Amino acid sequence: MSASTQTTLSLIDQLSRENIYLHKNIFNNQESIDIIIYGAGNTGKKIFYLVTKYSPLHVSAFLDRAARPGQEISGIPVYKLENYRIKNEALHSIYVIVAVHNREYPIGDIIKNLRDFGFINILNMVDFYNLFPSELENSFWLIKSSEYLNYKNELLRCAELWADAPSLDLYNSLLRQRFLGEYSALPEPDRGRQYFPKELSDWKYPLRLVDCGAYNGDSIRLARDLGIKINCVYAFEPDKENYKILSEYLRKQKNFEYKVWQLGVYSSKKKIGFIREGAEGSRISENSSNNISVINLDDFLGGFSPNYIKMDVEGAEFEAILGTQKKIKKYRPGLAICIYHSPHHIWQIPLMIQRWDLNYKFYLRSHAYNGFDIVMYAFVT
């Protein structure tokens, strides 16, 4: 067994031994328990309404970096941490739930600030999902930790794929976060070069780019800003408002050819439910009554030969790759695939491509905080 696999195996063994219900007794206790919720956004409100279903629990305050004077949520005051006042002896009995699940601010830093303030009992979103697995839907990579034990063999095989030490270190750090809630294990992300990391430059020049989930053209802009030569772009963006901005941007470009479609990418051509947000979060959803058209790239691209394919399609990446496998097998383009929208994608997507036996080398990079914007890069060299 290689050293890389041994590290991953140790994490899996630790998960199987860990008492992930360590705090479960607070929800069974008959005495009133004081709860503070850190985060007054949508996640904090969701946690509030769930917690208040349990009668022994009492939410006494919200804490939030952007708290306004006099702000309340359902009659509960919202404070900035530095403005919160409490007796020191009460700090040890209060439970703080860090209700933050986004890419913008490192949760490890939030937890450190809370501990420096004097709080002892701090739960993060991994802890909370382990406490209420049946009452919370999967959110991006976030699921009940013990579910990962069902994929032990896949996790171990995936550990063998990564072609450099930063990739393997990041992979194991992500597992440590997802298994054990250790957000502080995550490395500092590369926030400025998503899809074009400086130390990975094995893509072919000039780019014949297929941009799936092209949003407003931000990835194309970044490539231009970095001086990366582009020959042509085939861009796909199903959200109507994003598509308008993307099309307007591309019309102004004179140095490369382009085609743009208001379509999603998937494993087959059909209509599918879609949640329109006019922003980055627009996504396919079977529960939505709004429909969009999706296509598979193998059929749609015809004779076009891409040398770089980027996919950020909000959870549809696995299906989209299935619909692109003929192009990938024929042309072996560089790949930049988001693998954080679903808990299974971190091993499911690289293992699928590896089974095609195309001599790809696989890399993993982080481009945001808290396990978001995780991209698998793959190149044939």
Secondary structure as UniProt FT lines:
FT   HELIX           3..17
FT   TURN            20..24
FT   HELIX           25..28
FT   STRAND          33..38
FT   HELIX           42..51
FT   TURN            52..53
FT   TURN            55..56
FT   STRAND          57..63
FT   TURN            65..66
FT   TURN            69..70
FT   STRAND          72..73
FT   TURN            74..75
FT   STRAND          76..79
FT   HELIX           81..83
FT   HELIX           88..90
FT   TURN            91..93
FT   STRAND          95..98
FT   HELIX           107..117
FT   STRAND          121..123
FT   HELIX           125..131
FT   TURN            133..135
FT   TURN            140..141
FT   HELIX           145..151
FT   HELIX           152..159
FT   TURN            160..161
FT   HELIX           165..180
FT   HELIX           183..185
FT   TURN            194..195
FT   TURN            198..199
FT   STRAND          207..212
FT   TURN            215..216
FT   HELIX           218..225
FT   TURN            226..227
FT   STRAND          230..236
FT   HELIX           240..251
FT   STRAND          257..261
FT   STRAND          264..265
FT   STRAND          270..275
FT   TURN            280..281
FT   STRAND          283..284
FT   TURN            286..287
FT   STRAND          291..295
FT   HELIX           297..300
FT   TURN            301..303
FT   STRAND          308..311
FT   TURN            314..315
FT   HELIX           317..322
FT   TURN            323..324
FT   HELIX           325..331
FT   STRAND          334..338
FT   TURN            343..344
FT   HELIX           345..355
FT   STRAND          361..366
FT   TURN            370..371
FT   STRAND          374..379
//
